[in-house]
């Protein structure tokens, strides 16, 4: 199963997220759940960088763990754009979870 933890502050703003595990929906290289979730997460990180010029703190391990943290102290305009993009990511991942609930689990956590 893919596990996605999306961390939010007390205002519900996304501060970071972590994705780990394997969907095990299909064979390696043919797993549409894994491919979809990965494309959404990586695409969102790339969109943030391309559209805001902000480089997120991203770590990816050989074992497949992806973690991403929003830097602190950003200008309000850029911060809000990043929030919108990551909220879009969350909705896309939740859409995948609705269809493939036995293969991906998304949890929102408060870091406030």
Order of alpha helices (4+ residues) and beta strands (2+ residues): beta-beta-alpha-beta-beta-alpha-beta
